[in-house]
């Protein structure tokens, strides 16, 4: 998952789902590429890390310059945001961004 670090974006729901799937898929690794978007995001991210001790759940940033490489590690990309006026527009944009992560070579 690539997202800003904030409550209400489906992050906890995704973690719970991954924990359930891990029982039947022991090789499952959850990459949460999260970026705080302000002081509240920094606090939220610290609390999320403290509540998520599993080593197979990786929480960290994916800098824009290396986002294509990060996404290349994924088998499934999810955008678990709740429906809403803003999210109904943001989700398709994220989907298209994720399908074309590799930019022109330098």
Phi and psi restraints in degrees (range 20) as a CNS / XPLOR table:
assign (resid 1 and name C) (resid 2 and name N)
       (resid 2 and name CA) (resid 2 and name C) 1.0 -113.1 20.0 2
assign (resid 2 and name N) (resid 2 and name CA)
       (resid 2 and name C) (resid 3 and name N) 1.0 121.9 20.0 2
assign (resid 2 and name C) (resid 3 and name N)
       (resid 3 and name CA) (resid 3 and name C) 1.0 -164.5 20.0 2
assign (resid 3 and name N) (resid 3 and name CA)
       (resid 3 and name C) (resid 4 and name N) 1.0 164.3 20.0 2
assign (resid 3 and name C) (resid 4 and name N)
       (resid 4 and name CA) (resid 4 and name C) 1.0 -70.9 20.0 2
assign (resid 4 and name N) (resid 4 and name CA)
       (resid 4 and name C) (resid 5 and name N) 1.0 148.1 20.0 2
assign (resid 4 and name C) (resid 5 and name N)
       (resid 5 and name CA) (resid 5 and name C) 1.0 -87.4 20.0 2
assign (resid 5 and name N) (resid 5 and name CA)
       (resid 5 and name C) (resid 6 and name N) 1.0 105.6 20.0 2
assign (resid 5 and name C) (resid 6 and name N)
       (resid 6 and name CA) (resid 6 and name C) 1.0 -162.4 20.0 2
assign (resid 6 and name N) (resid 6 and name CA)
       (resid 6 and name C) (resid 7 and name N) 1.0 151.3 20.0 2
assign (resid 6 and name C) (resid 7 and name N)
       (resid 7 and name CA) (resid 7 and name C) 1.0 -66.2 20.0 2
assign (resid 7 and name N) (resid 7 and name CA)
       (resid 7 and name C) (resid 8 and name N) 1.0 157.2 20.0 2
assign (resid 7 and name C) (resid 8 and name N)
       (resid 8 and name CA) (resid 8 and name C) 1.0 84.9 20.0 2
assign (resid 8 and name N) (resid 8 and name CA)
       (resid 8 and name C) (resid 9 and name N) 1.0 9.8 20.0 2
assign (resid 8 and name C) (resid 9 and name N)
       (resid 9 and name CA) (resid 9 and name C) 1.0 -106.4 20.0 2
assign (resid 9 and name N) (resid 9 and name CA)
       (resid 9 and name C) (resid 10 and name N) 1.0 5.7 20.0 2
assign (resid 9 and name C) (resid 10 and name N)
       (resid 10 and name CA) (resid 10 and name C) 1.0 86.8 20.0 2
assign (resid 10 and name N) (resid 10 and name CA)
       (resid 10 and name C) (resid 11 and name N) 1.0 9.3 20.0 2
assign (resid 10 and name C) (resid 11 and name N)
       (resid 11 and name CA) (resid 11 and name C) 1.0 -64.7 20.0 2
assign (resid 11 and name N) (resid 11 and name CA)
       (resid 11 and name C) (resid 12 and name N) 1.0 -47.5 20.0 2
assign (resid 11 and name C) (resid 12 and name N)
       (resid 12 and name CA) (resid 12 and name C) 1.0 -64.2 20.0 2
assign (resid 12 and name N) (resid 12 and name CA)
       (resid 12 and name C) (resid 13 and name N) 1.0 -39.2 20.0 2
assign (resid 12 and name C) (resid 13 and name N)
       (resid 13 and name CA) (resid 13 and name C) 1.0 -60.7 20.0 2
assign (resid 13 and name N) (resid 13 and name CA)
       (resid 13 and name C) (resid 14 and name N) 1.0 -42.6 20.0 2
assign (resid 13 and name C) (resid 14 and name N)
       (resid 14 and name CA) (resid 14 and name C) 1.0 -65.2 20.0 2
assign (resid 14 and name N) (resid 14 and name CA)
       (resid 14 and name C) (resid 15 and name N) 1.0 -41.7 20.0 2
assign (resid 14 and name C) (resid 15 and name N)
       (resid 15 and name CA) (resid 15 and name C) 1.0 -61.9 20.0 2
assign (resid 15 and name N) (resid 15 and name CA)
       (resid 15 and name C) (resid 16 and name N) 1.0 -45.2 20.0 2
assign (resid 15 and name C) (resid 16 and name N)
       (resid 16 and name CA) (resid 16 and name C) 1.0 -60.8 20.0 2
assign (resid 16 and name N) (resid 16 and name CA)
       (resid 16 and name C) (resid 17 and name N) 1.0 -43.3 20.0 2
assign (resid 16 and name C) (resid 17 and name N)
       (resid 17 and name CA) (resid 17 and name C) 1.0 -62.7 20.0 2
assign (resid 17 and name N) (resid 17 and name CA)
       (resid 17 and name C) (resid 18 and name N) 1.0 -41.9 20.0 2
assign (resid 17 and name C) (resid 18 and name N)
       (resid 18 and name CA) (resid 18 and name C) 1.0 -65.2 20.0 2
assign (resid 18 and name N) (resid 18 and name CA)
       (resid 18 and name C) (resid 19 and name N) 1.0 -39.3 20.0 2
assign (resid 18 and name C) (resid 19 and name N)
       (resid 19 and name CA) (resid 19 and name C) 1.0 -61.0 20.0 2
assign (resid 19 and name N) (resid 19 and name CA)
       (resid 19 and name C) (resid 20 and name N) 1.0 -39.7 20.0 2
assign (resid 19 and name C) (resid 20 and name N)
       (resid 20 and name CA) (resid 20 and name C) 1.0 -68.5 20.0 2
assign (resid 20 and name N) (resid 20 and name CA)
       (resid 20 and name C) (resid 21 and name N) 1.0 -42.3 20.0 2
assign (resid 20 and name C) (resid 21 and name N)
       (resid 21 and name CA) (resid 21 and name C) 1.0 -68.1 20.0 2
assign (resid 21 and name N) (resid 21 and name CA)
       (resid 21 and name C) (resid 22 and name N) 1.0 -28.9 20.0 2
assign (resid 21 and name C) (resid 22 and name N)
       (resid 22 and name CA) (resid 22 and name C) 1.0 -58.9 20.0 2
assign (resid 22 and name N) (resid 22 and name CA)
       (resid 22 and name C) (resid 23 and name N) 1.0 -30.8 20.0 2
assign (resid 22 and name C) (resid 23 and name N)
       (resid 23 and name CA) (resid 23 and name C) 1.0 -60.9 20.0 2
assign (resid 23 and name N) (resid 23 and name CA)
       (resid 23 and name C) (resid 24 and name N) 1.0 -39.2 20.0 2
assign (resid 23 and name C) (resid 24 and name N)
       (resid 24 and name CA) (resid 24 and name C) 1.0 -99.6 20.0 2
assign (resid 24 and name N) (resid 24 and name CA)
       (resid 24 and name C) (resid 25 and name N) 1.0 -10.0 20.0 2
assign (resid 24 and name C) (resid 25 and name N)
       (resid 25 and name CA) (resid 25 and name C) 1.0 -132.8 20.0 2
assign (resid 25 and name N) (resid 25 and name CA)
       (resid 25 and name C) (resid 26 and name N) 1.0 76.8 20.0 2
assign (resid 25 and name C) (resid 26 and name N)
       (resid 26 and name CA) (resid 26 and name C) 1.0 -63.8 20.0 2
assign (resid 26 and name N) (resid 26 and name CA)
       (resid 26 and name C) (resid 27 and name N) 1.0 -13.6 20.0 2
assign (resid 26 and name C) (resid 27 and name N)
       (resid 27 and name CA) (resid 27 and name C) 1.0 -91.3 20.0 2
assign (resid 27 and name N) (resid 27 and name CA)
       (resid 27 and name C) (resid 28 and name N) 1.0 1.0 20.0 2
assign (resid 27 and name C) (resid 28 and name N)
       (resid 28 and name CA) (resid 28 and name C) 1.0 -61.0 20.0 2
assign (resid 28 and name N) (resid 28 and name CA)
       (resid 28 and name C) (resid 29 and name N) 1.0 133.0 20.0 2
assign (resid 28 and name C) (resid 29 and name N)
       (resid 29 and name CA) (resid 29 and name C) 1.0 -126.8 20.0 2
assign (resid 29 and name N) (resid 29 and name CA)
       (resid 29 and name C) (resid 30 and name N) 1.0 132.4 20.0 2
assign (resid 29 and name C) (resid 30 and name N)
       (resid 30 and name CA) (resid 30 and name C) 1.0 -107.3 20.0 2
assign (resid 30 and name N) (resid 30 and name CA)
       (resid 30 and name C) (resid 31 and name N) 1.0 117.2 20.0 2
assign (resid 30 and name C) (resid 31 and name N)
       (resid 31 and name CA) (resid 31 and name C) 1.0 -99.3 20.0 2
assign (resid 31 and name N) (resid 31 and name CA)
       (resid 31 and name C) (resid 32 and name N) 1.0 119.3 20.0 2
assign (resid 31 and name C) (resid 32 and name N)
       (resid 32 and name CA) (resid 32 and name C) 1.0 -111.6 20.0 2
assign (resid 32 and name N) (resid 32 and name CA)
       (resid 32 and name C) (resid 33 and name N) 1.0 100.6 20.0 2
assign (resid 32 and name C) (resid 33 and name N)
       (resid 33 and name CA) (resid 33 and name C) 1.0 -91.8 20.0 2
assign (resid 33 and name N) (resid 33 and name CA)
       (resid 33 and name C) (resid 34 and name N) 1.0 94.7 20.0 2
assign (resid 33 and name C) (resid 34 and name N)
       (resid 34 and name CA) (resid 34 and name C) 1.0 -117.0 20.0 2
assign (resid 34 and name N) (resid 34 and name CA)
       (resid 34 and name C) (resid 35 and name N) 1.0 141.6 20.0 2
assign (resid 34 and name C) (resid 35 and name N)
       (resid 35 and name CA) (resid 35 and name C) 1.0 -126.3 20.0 2
assign (resid 35 and name N) (resid 35 and name CA)
       (resid 35 and name C) (resid 36 and name N) 1.0 121.5 20.0 2
assign (resid 35 and name C) (resid 36 and name N)
       (resid 36 and name CA) (resid 36 and name C) 1.0 -65.9 20.0 2
assign (resid 36 and name N) (resid 36 and name CA)
       (resid 36 and name C) (resid 37 and name N) 1.0 142.4 20.0 2
assign (resid 36 and name C) (resid 37 and name N)
       (resid 37 and name CA) (resid 37 and name C) 1.0 -109.0 20.0 2
assign (resid 37 and name N) (resid 37 and name CA)
       (resid 37 and name C) (resid 38 and name N) 1.0 14.1 20.0 2
assign (resid 37 and name C) (resid 38 and name N)
       (resid 38 and name CA) (resid 38 and name C) 1.0 166.1 20.0 2
assign (resid 38 and name N) (resid 38 and name CA)
       (resid 38 and name C) (resid 39 and name N) 1.0 -173.7 20.0 2
assign (resid 38 and name C) (resid 39 and name N)
       (resid 39 and name CA) (resid 39 and name C) 1.0 -60.6 20.0 2
assign (resid 39 and name N) (resid 39 and name CA)
       (resid 39 and name C) (resid 40 and name N) 1.0 -39.6 20.0 2
assign (resid 39 and name C) (resid 40 and name N)
       (resid 40 and name CA) (resid 40 and name C) 1.0 -62.6 20.0 2
assign (resid 40 and name N) (resid 40 and name CA)
       (resid 40 and name C) (resid 41 and name N) 1.0 -37.6 20.0 2
assign (resid 40 and name C) (resid 41 and name N)
       (resid 41 and name CA) (resid 41 and name C) 1.0 -65.9 20.0 2
assign (resid 41 and name N) (resid 41 and name CA)
       (resid 41 and name C) (resid 42 and name N) 1.0 -37.3 20.0 2
assign (resid 41 and name C) (resid 42 and name N)
       (resid 42 and name CA) (resid 42 and name C) 1.0 -64.0 20.0 2
assign (resid 42 and name N) (resid 42 and name CA)
       (resid 42 and name C) (resid 43 and name N) 1.0 -45.1 20.0 2
assign (resid 42 and name C) (resid 43 and name N)
       (resid 43 and name CA) (resid 43 and name C) 1.0 -63.9 20.0 2
assign (resid 43 and name N) (resid 43 and name CA)
       (resid 43 and name C) (resid 44 and name N) 1.0 -45.1 20.0 2
assign (resid 43 and name C) (resid 44 and name N)
       (resid 44 and name CA) (resid 44 and name C) 1.0 -60.1 20.0 2
assign (resid 44 and name N) (resid 44 and name CA)
       (resid 44 and name C) (resid 45 and name N) 1.0 -45.9 20.0 2
assign (resid 44 and name C) (resid 45 and name N)
       (resid 45 and name CA) (resid 45 and name C) 1.0 -63.5 20.0 2
assign (resid 45 and name N) (resid 45 and name CA)
       (resid 45 and name C) (resid 46 and name N) 1.0 -39.8 20.0 2
assign (resid 45 and name C) (resid 46 and name N)
       (resid 46 and name CA) (resid 46 and name C) 1.0 -63.5 20.0 2
assign (resid 46 and name N) (resid 46 and name CA)
       (resid 46 and name C) (resid 47 and name N) 1.0 -42.6 20.0 2
assign (resid 46 and name C) (resid 47 and name N)
       (resid 47 and name CA) (resid 47 and name C) 1.0 -66.7 20.0 2
assign (resid 47 and name N) (resid 47 and name CA)
       (resid 47 and name C) (resid 48 and name N) 1.0 -39.2 20.0 2
assign (resid 47 and name C) (resid 48 and name N)
       (resid 48 and name CA) (resid 48 and name C) 1.0 -63.4 20.0 2
assign (resid 48 and name N) (resid 48 and name CA)
       (resid 48 and name C) (resid 49 and name N) 1.0 -43.8 20.0 2
assign (resid 48 and name C) (resid 49 and name N)
       (resid 49 and name CA) (resid 49 and name C) 1.0 -62.3 20.0 2
assign (resid 49 and name N) (resid 49 and name CA)
       (resid 49 and name C) (resid 50 and name N) 1.0 -41.3 20.0 2
assign (resid 49 and name C) (resid 50 and name N)
       (resid 50 and name CA) (resid 50 and name C) 1.0 -64.3 20.0 2
assign (resid 50 and name N) (resid 50 and name CA)
       (resid 50 and name C) (resid 51 and name N) 1.0 -33.0 20.0 2
assign (resid 50 and name C) (resid 51 and name N)
       (resid 51 and name CA) (resid 51 and name C) 1.0 -88.1 20.0 2
assign (resid 51 and name N) (resid 51 and name CA)
       (resid 51 and name C) (resid 52 and name N) 1.0 -0.1 20.0 2
assign (resid 51 and name C) (resid 52 and name N)
       (resid 52 and name CA) (resid 52 and name C) 1.0 -129.4 20.0 2
assign (resid 52 and name N) (resid 52 and name CA)
       (resid 52 and name C) (resid 53 and name N) 1.0 77.9 20.0 2
assign (resid 52 and name C) (resid 53 and name N)
       (resid 53 and name CA) (resid 53 and name C) 1.0 -82.0 20.0 2
assign (resid 53 and name N) (resid 53 and name CA)
       (resid 53 and name C) (resid 54 and name N) 1.0 -8.8 20.0 2
assign (resid 53 and name C) (resid 54 and name N)
       (resid 54 and name CA) (resid 54 and name C) 1.0 -64.3 20.0 2
assign (resid 54 and name N) (resid 54 and name CA)
       (resid 54 and name C) (resid 55 and name N) 1.0 129.5 20.0 2
assign (resid 54 and name C) (resid 55 and name N)
       (resid 55 and name CA) (resid 55 and name C) 1.0 -68.7 20.0 2
assign (resid 55 and name N) (resid 55 and name CA)
       (resid 55 and name C) (resid 56 and name N) 1.0 -18.4 20.0 2
assign (resid 55 and name C) (resid 56 and name N)
       (resid 56 and name CA) (resid 56 and name C) 1.0 -85.1 20.0 2
assign (resid 56 and name N) (resid 56 and name CA)
       (resid 56 and name C) (resid 57 and name N) 1.0 -4.8 20.0 2
assign (resid 56 and name C) (resid 57 and name N)
       (resid 57 and name CA) (resid 57 and name C) 1.0 -103.8 20.0 2
assign (resid 57 and name N) (resid 57 and name CA)
       (resid 57 and name C) (resid 58 and name N) 1.0 108.3 20.0 2
assign (resid 57 and name C) (resid 58 and name N)
       (resid 58 and name CA) (resid 58 and name C) 1.0 -101.6 20.0 2
assign (resid 58 and name N) (resid 58 and name CA)
       (resid 58 and name C) (resid 59 and name N) 1.0 121.2 20.0 2
assign (resid 58 and name C) (resid 59 and name N)
       (resid 59 and name CA) (resid 59 and name C) 1.0 -115.1 20.0 2
assign (resid 59 and name N) (resid 59 and name CA)
       (resid 59 and name C) (resid 60 and name N) 1.0 121.4 20.0 2
assign (resid 59 and name C) (resid 60 and name N)
       (resid 60 and name CA) (resid 60 and name C) 1.0 -172.7 20.0 2
assign (resid 60 and name N) (resid 60 and name CA)
       (resid 60 and name C) (resid 61 and name N) 1.0 175.8 20.0 2
assign (resid 60 and name C) (resid 61 and name N)
       (resid 61 and name CA) (resid 61 and name C) 1.0 -82.5 20.0 2
assign (resid 61 and name N) (resid 61 and name CA)
       (resid 61 and name C) (resid 62 and name N) 1.0 159.4 20.0 2
assign (resid 61 and name C) (resid 62 and name N)
       (resid 62 and name CA) (resid 62 and name C) 1.0 -127.3 20.0 2
assign (resid 62 and name N) (resid 62 and name CA)
       (resid 62 and name C) (resid 63 and name N) 1.0 91.8 20.0 2
assign (resid 62 and name C) (resid 63 and name N)
       (resid 63 and name CA) (resid 63 and name C) 1.0 -55.2 20.0 2
assign (resid 63 and name N) (resid 63 and name CA)
       (resid 63 and name C) (resid 64 and name N) 1.0 143.4 20.0 2
assign (resid 63 and name C) (resid 64 and name N)
       (resid 64 and name CA) (resid 64 and name C) 1.0 -51.5 20.0 2
assign (resid 64 and name N) (resid 64 and name CA)
       (resid 64 and name C) (resid 65 and name N) 1.0 -40.0 20.0 2
assign (resid 64 and name C) (resid 65 and name N)
       (resid 65 and name CA) (resid 65 and name C) 1.0 -63.6 20.0 2
assign (resid 65 and name N) (resid 65 and name CA)
       (resid 65 and name C) (resid 66 and name N) 1.0 -26.8 20.0 2
assign (resid 65 and name C) (resid 66 and name N)
       (resid 66 and name CA) (resid 66 and name C) 1.0 -113.8 20.0 2
assign (resid 66 and name N) (resid 66 and name CA)
       (resid 66 and name C) (resid 67 and name N) 1.0 13.9 20.0 2
assign (resid 66 and name C) (resid 67 and name N)
       (resid 67 and name CA) (resid 67 and name C) 1.0 -61.7 20.0 2
assign (resid 67 and name N) (resid 67 and name CA)
       (resid 67 and name C) (resid 68 and name N) 1.0 -40.1 20.0 2
assign (resid 67 and name C) (resid 68 and name N)
       (resid 68 and name CA) (resid 68 and name C) 1.0 -59.1 20.0 2
assign (resid 68 and name N) (resid 68 and name CA)
       (resid 68 and name C) (resid 69 and name N) 1.0 -43.1 20.0 2
assign (resid 68 and name C) (resid 69 and name N)
       (resid 69 and name CA) (resid 69 and name C) 1.0 -64.9 20.0 2
assign (resid 69 and name N) (resid 69 and name CA)
       (resid 69 and name C) (resid 70 and name N) 1.0 -40.6 20.0 2
assign (resid 69 and name C) (resid 70 and name N)
       (resid 70 and name CA) (resid 70 and name C) 1.0 -63.1 20.0 2
assign (resid 70 and name N) (resid 70 and name CA)
       (resid 70 and name C) (resid 71 and name N) 1.0 -46.9 20.0 2
assign (resid 70 and name C) (resid 71 and name N)
       (resid 71 and name CA) (resid 71 and name C) 1.0 -64.9 20.0 2
assign (resid 71 and name N) (resid 71 and name CA)
       (resid 71 and name C) (resid 72 and name N) 1.0 -27.6 20.0 2
assign (resid 71 and name C) (resid 72 and name N)
       (resid 72 and name CA) (resid 72 and name C) 1.0 -64.4 20.0 2
assign (resid 72 and name N) (resid 72 and name CA)
       (resid 72 and name C) (resid 73 and name N) 1.0 -17.6 20.0 2
assign (resid 72 and name C) (resid 73 and name N)
       (resid 73 and name CA) (resid 73 and name C) 1.0 -80.6 20.0 2
assign (resid 73 and name N) (resid 73 and name CA)
       (resid 73 and name C) (resid 74 and name N) 1.0 -16.1 20.0 2
assign (resid 73 and name C) (resid 74 and name N)
       (resid 74 and name CA) (resid 74 and name C) 1.0 -85.7 20.0 2
assign (resid 74 and name N) (resid 74 and name CA)
       (resid 74 and name C) (resid 75 and name N) 1.0 141.9 20.0 2
assign (resid 74 and name C) (resid 75 and name N)
       (resid 75 and name CA) (resid 75 and name C) 1.0 -93.4 20.0 2
assign (resid 75 and name N) (resid 75 and name CA)
       (resid 75 and name C) (resid 76 and name N) 1.0 -37.1 20.0 2
assign (resid 75 and name C) (resid 76 and name N)
       (resid 76 and name CA) (resid 76 and name C) 1.0 -131.3 20.0 2
assign (resid 76 and name N) (resid 76 and name CA)
       (resid 76 and name C) (resid 77 and name N) 1.0 135.2 20.0 2
assign (resid 76 and name C) (resid 77 and name N)
       (resid 77 and name CA) (resid 77 and name C) 1.0 -113.1 20.0 2
assign (resid 77 and name N) (resid 77 and name CA)
       (resid 77 and name C) (resid 78 and name N) 1.0 131.2 20.0 2
assign (resid 77 and name C) (resid 78 and name N)
       (resid 78 and name CA) (resid 78 and name C) 1.0 -123.0 20.0 2
assign (resid 78 and name N) (resid 78 and name CA)
       (resid 78 and name C) (resid 79 and name N) 1.0 149.9 20.0 2
assign (resid 78 and name C) (resid 79 and name N)
       (resid 79 and name CA) (resid 79 and name C) 1.0 -131.9 20.0 2
assign (resid 79 and name N) (resid 79 and name CA)
       (resid 79 and name C) (resid 80 and name N) 1.0 84.6 20.0 2
assign (resid 79 and name C) (resid 80 and name N)
       (resid 80 and name CA) (resid 80 and name C) 1.0 -85.8 20.0 2
assign (resid 80 and name N) (resid 80 and name CA)
       (resid 80 and name C) (resid 81 and name N) 1.0 29.4 20.0 2
assign (resid 80 and name C) (resid 81 and name N)
       (resid 81 and name CA) (resid 81 and name C) 1.0 -64.7 20.0 2
assign (resid 81 and name N) (resid 81 and name CA)
       (resid 81 and name C) (resid 82 and name N) 1.0 148.2 20.0 2
assign (resid 81 and name C) (resid 82 and name N)
       (resid 82 and name CA) (resid 82 and name C) 1.0 -73.0 20.0 2
assign (resid 82 and name N) (resid 82 and name CA)
       (resid 82 and name C) (resid 83 and name N) 1.0 157.1 20.0 2
assign (resid 82 and name C) (resid 83 and name N)
       (resid 83 and name CA) (resid 83 and name C) 1.0 -68.2 20.0 2
assign (resid 83 and name N) (resid 83 and name CA)
       (resid 83 and name C) (resid 84 and name N) 1.0 151.7 20.0 2
assign (resid 83 and name C) (resid 84 and name N)
       (resid 84 and name CA) (resid 84 and name C) 1.0 171.1 20.0 2
assign (resid 84 and name N) (resid 84 and name CA)
       (resid 84 and name C) (resid 85 and name N) 1.0 167.7 20.0 2
assign (resid 84 and name C) (resid 85 and name N)
       (resid 85 and name CA) (resid 85 and name C) 1.0 -55.2 20.0 2
assign (resid 85 and name N) (resid 85 and name CA)
       (resid 85 and name C) (resid 86 and name N) 1.0 -50.2 20.0 2
assign (resid 85 and name C) (resid 86 and name N)
       (resid 86 and name CA) (resid 86 and name C) 1.0 -69.1 20.0 2
assign (resid 86 and name N) (resid 86 and name CA)
       (resid 86 and name C) (resid 87 and name N) 1.0 -48.1 20.0 2
assign (resid 86 and name C) (resid 87 and name N)
       (resid 87 and name CA) (resid 87 and name C) 1.0 -66.0 20.0 2
assign (resid 87 and name N) (resid 87 and name CA)
       (resid 87 and name C) (resid 88 and name N) 1.0 -29.6 20.0 2
assign (resid 87 and name C) (resid 88 and name N)
       (resid 88 and name CA) (resid 88 and name C) 1.0 -63.1 20.0 2
assign (resid 88 and name N) (resid 88 and name CA)
       (resid 88 and name C) (resid 89 and name N) 1.0 -24.6 20.0 2
assign (resid 88 and name C) (resid 89 and name N)
       (resid 89 and name CA) (resid 89 and name C) 1.0 -93.6 20.0 2
assign (resid 89 and name N) (resid 89 and name CA)
       (resid 89 and name C) (resid 90 and name N) 1.0 -40.7 20.0 2
assign (resid 89 and name C) (resid 90 and name N)
       (resid 90 and name CA) (resid 90 and name C) 1.0 -65.9 20.0 2
assign (resid 90 and name N) (resid 90 and name CA)
       (resid 90 and name C) (resid 91 and name N) 1.0 -37.5 20.0 2
assign (resid 90 and name C) (resid 91 and name N)
       (resid 91 and name CA) (resid 91 and name C) 1.0 -62.0 20.0 2
assign (resid 91 and name N) (resid 91 and name CA)
       (resid 91 and name C) (resid 92 and name N) 1.0 -48.9 20.0 2
assign (resid 91 and name C) (resid 92 and name N)
       (resid 92 and name CA) (resid 92 and name C) 1.0 -61.3 20.0 2
assign (resid 92 and name N) (resid 92 and name CA)
       (resid 92 and name C) (resid 93 and name N) 1.0 -35.1 20.0 2
assign (resid 92 and name C) (resid 93 and name N)
       (resid 93 and name CA) (resid 93 and name C) 1.0 -63.9 20.0 2
assign (resid 93 and name N) (resid 93 and name CA)
       (resid 93 and name C) (resid 94 and name N) 1.0 -45.6 20.0 2
assign (resid 93 and name C) (resid 94 and name N)
       (resid 94 and name CA) (resid 94 and name C) 1.0 -61.8 20.0 2
assign (resid 94 and name N) (resid 94 and name CA)
       (resid 94 and name C) (resid 95 and name N) 1.0 -39.3 20.0 2
assign (resid 94 and name C) (resid 95 and name N)
       (resid 95 and name CA) (resid 95 and name C) 1.0 -61.6 20.0 2
assign (resid 95 and name N) (resid 95 and name CA)
       (resid 95 and name C) (resid 96 and name N) 1.0 -48.8 20.0 2
assign (resid 95 and name C) (resid 96 and name N)
       (resid 96 and name CA) (resid 96 and name C) 1.0 -64.5 20.0 2
assign (resid 96 and name N) (resid 96 and name CA)
       (resid 96 and name C) (resid 97 and name N) 1.0 -40.2 20.0 2
assign (resid 96 and name C) (resid 97 and name N)
       (resid 97 and name CA) (resid 97 and name C) 1.0 -59.3 20.0 2
assign (resid 97 and name N) (resid 97 and name CA)
       (resid 97 and name C) (resid 98 and name N) 1.0 -39.4 20.0 2
assign (resid 97 and name C) (resid 98 and name N)
       (resid 98 and name CA) (resid 98 and name C) 1.0 -73.7 20.0 2
assign (resid 98 and name N) (resid 98 and name CA)
       (resid 98 and name C) (resid 99 and name N) 1.0 -28.8 20.0 2
assign (resid 98 and name C) (resid 99 and name N)
       (resid 99 and name CA) (resid 99 and name C) 1.0 -76.0 20.0 2
assign (resid 99 and name N) (resid 99 and name CA)
       (resid 99 and name C) (resid 100 and name N) 1.0 -17.1 20.0 2
assign (resid 99 and name C) (resid 100 and name N)
       (resid 100 and name CA) (resid 100 and name C) 1.0 -130.8 20.0 2
assign (resid 100 and name N) (resid 100 and name CA)
       (resid 100 and name C) (resid 101 and name N) 1.0 57.1 20.0 2
assign (resid 100 and name C) (resid 101 and name N)
       (resid 101 and name CA) (resid 101 and name C) 1.0 -76.0 20.0 2
assign (resid 101 and name N) (resid 101 and name CA)
       (resid 101 and name C) (resid 102 and name N) 1.0 -24.3 20.0 2
assign (resid 101 and name C) (resid 102 and name N)
       (resid 102 and name CA) (resid 102 and name C) 1.0 -86.3 20.0 2
assign (resid 102 and name N) (resid 102 and name CA)
       (resid 102 and name C) (resid 103 and name N) 1.0 118.5 20.0 2
assign (resid 102 and name C) (resid 103 and name N)
       (resid 103 and name CA) (resid 103 and name C) 1.0 -86.8 20.0 2
assign (resid 103 and name N) (resid 103 and name CA)
       (resid 103 and name C) (resid 104 and name N) 1.0 -176.0 20.0 2
assign (resid 103 and name C) (resid 104 and name N)
       (resid 104 and name CA) (resid 104 and name C) 1.0 -61.8 20.0 2
assign (resid 104 and name N) (resid 104 and name CA)
       (resid 104 and name C) (resid 105 and name N) 1.0 144.5 20.0 2
assign (resid 104 and name C) (resid 105 and name N)
       (resid 105 and name CA) (resid 105 and name C) 1.0 -69.0 20.0 2
assign (resid 105 and name N) (resid 105 and name CA)
       (resid 105 and name C) (resid 106 and name N) 1.0 146.2 20.0 2
